[in-house]
Amino acid sequence: MIKLRQSFQATGTALAISSLLSFPANAGSNGQQLAITTTATARQITVTGKNQRGQTVTWRQIASGNGPALHNITVRTNNWWWQGNVTISISRSNGPNLQCSTNVPKIQIGSDWRSLNCGAFTLPR
């Protein structure tokens, strides 16, 4: 009985250790999703760059462009992952179009989102 109990304890310990070693990869370990903050007058946001597989892809989001002046919106590329140089183009309902770029790290600790400002209004301090 004692030998059987020790065997179960050893098996349970081994299973616990192996489950710790086989945890899933952290989000943000092969690119990042983007959270782009821009002006509420944005009509379309376009992101072009490499995805997690190294393929060049383009993502588009239509926005109303009717937001109040001096207000911001944040658009997220949910389930679209980016890495390396990425270009963001923003078509606006009034004023010139905007273009921004960023270098998205392949690995980011703490979050799987890369936040950036592309034409958002900031309040003076």
C-alpha positions in Angstrom: 0.0 0.0 0.0 2.8 2.4 0.9 4.7 1.6 -2.4 1.5 2.2 -4.4 0.9 5.6 -2.6 4.5 6.7 -3.4 4.1 5.7 -7.0 0.9 7.8 -7.3 2.6 10.8 -5.6 5.6 10.5 -7.9 3.3 10.3 -10.9 1.3 13.3 -9.7 4.5 15.3 -9.2 5.8 14.4 -12.7 2.4 15.5 -14.2 2.4 18.8 -12.3 5.9 19.6 -13.5 5.2 18.6 -17.1 2.1 20.8 -17.2 4.1 23.7 -16.0 6.7 23.2 -18.7 4.1 22.9 -21.5 2.2 26.1 -20.9 1.1 27.9 -24.1 3.3 30.6 -25.6 2.6 34.1 -24.3 0.5 36.3 -26.5 2.8 38.8 -28.2 5.5 36.3 -28.9 5.2 36.4 -32.7 4.0 40.0 -33.5 1.5 42.4 -32.0 -2.0 43.6 -32.7 -2.3 47.3 -33.1 -4.4 49.9 -31.2 -4.3 53.0 -33.3 -5.6 56.3 -31.8 -6.4 58.9 -34.4 -8.7 61.9 -35.0 -12.5 61.2 -35.0 -12.6 62.7 -38.5 -11.0 59.5 -39.9 -13.0 57.9 -42.7 -10.7 54.9 -43.4 -7.7 53.4 -41.6 -5.3 51.2 -43.6 -2.4 49.2 -42.2 0.2 47.6 -44.4 3.0 45.4 -43.2 4.2 41.9 -42.4 2.0 39.5 -40.5 3.1 36.8 -38.1 4.0 34.5 -41.0 6.2 37.2 -42.7 3.6 37.8 -45.5 2.9 41.4 -46.5 -0.8 42.1 -45.9 -3.2 45.0 -45.8 -5.9 45.6 -43.2 -8.7 48.2 -43.6 -11.3 49.7 -41.3 -14.0 52.1 -42.4 -14.9 54.8 -39.9 -17.7 57.4 -40.1 -15.4 60.4 -40.4 -18.2 62.4 -38.7 -16.7 62.6 -35.3 -16.5 65.9 -33.5 -13.5 68.1 -34.1 -10.8 67.7 -31.5 -12.0 64.2 -30.5 -10.2 60.9 -30.9 -11.1 57.3 -31.7 -9.1 54.2 -31.1 -9.3 51.4 -33.7 -7.9 47.9 -33.1 -6.7 45.3 -35.6 -8.3 42.5 -33.6 -6.8 39.1 -34.7 -4.4 40.7 -37.2 -0.8 40.4 -36.0 2.0 42.6 -37.2 5.8 42.6 -36.9 8.5 44.8 -38.3 7.9 48.0 -40.2 4.2 48.8 -40.5 2.6 51.8 -42.4 -0.7 53.3 -41.2 -2.6 55.6 -43.6 -5.6 57.5 -42.5 -8.1 59.1 -44.9 -10.0 62.0 -43.2 -13.2 63.7 -43.9 -11.6 67.1 -43.5 -8.0 68.1 -43.5 -5.0 66.3 -45.1 -4.7 62.5 -45.0 -2.3 61.2 -42.4 0.5 58.6 -42.7 2.5 57.1 -39.8 4.9 54.2 -39.5 6.2 52.1 -36.6 8.5 49.2 -36.0 6.5 46.5 -34.3 8.6 44.2 -32.2 8.2 40.4 -32.7 8.1 39.9 -29.0 6.6 42.3 -26.5 6.5 41.5 -22.8 3.3 42.2 -20.9 0.8 42.8 -23.7 -0.1 41.6 -27.2 -1.1 45.1 -28.2 1.0 47.8 -29.6 -0.6 51.3 -29.0 0.3 54.2 -31.2 -0.9 57.7 -31.9 -1.4 58.6 -35.6 -2.9 62.1 -35.7 -4.8 62.0 -32.4 -5.2 65.2 -30.6 -3.4 65.7 -27.4 -4.1 68.2 -24.7 -1.4 70.7 -23.7 -0.1 70.3 -20.2 
